[in-house]
Amino acid sequence: MAKPKIKPSNIKQGLKILVPEPINYDNYPPIFSLEKVQSGKYCFSNLNVEHKAKFADAIFKRKNILWKDIKNTGRHALGAEKIDKKSLKAPLPRFITDDFDDFLVFRYHGKNPMVGYRQRDVFYVLWFDHDFTLYNH
């Protein structure tokens, strides 16, 4: 009985594995999330109807602005600014670690700020400073 022949493989040695380039989230517009809004004085539920409507307008205006462009836009316009976590008067959520330094601030109604943090292309709103008492302005 003849031994079966093994066909040579068409697989070439040394093939390169293509690793996708890391995503640059600065090339995407922000996604606004209310998932982590803190309960209490600065909660979304404590905003009046006008402030809630202005918040909706504010995120709608930013829906097509890339993060890289937000960084170069004025803080009182459609841009953002950083504030140190030590300047906040509200208790920090437990998930904010000691190595976390700066929060981001967007204006949502005139100069009224919403304060949160960015992770990839998502901005997580934590507080709405509707009466300018969350931090020293």
ABEGO torsion letter per residue (X at the ends): XBBBBBBBBABBBGBBBBBBBBBBAAABBBBBBAAABBBEAABAAABBAAAAAAAAAAAAAAAABBAAAAAABBAABABBBBBBAAABABBBBAABBAABABBBBBBABEABBBBBBBBEABBBBABBBAAGAABBX
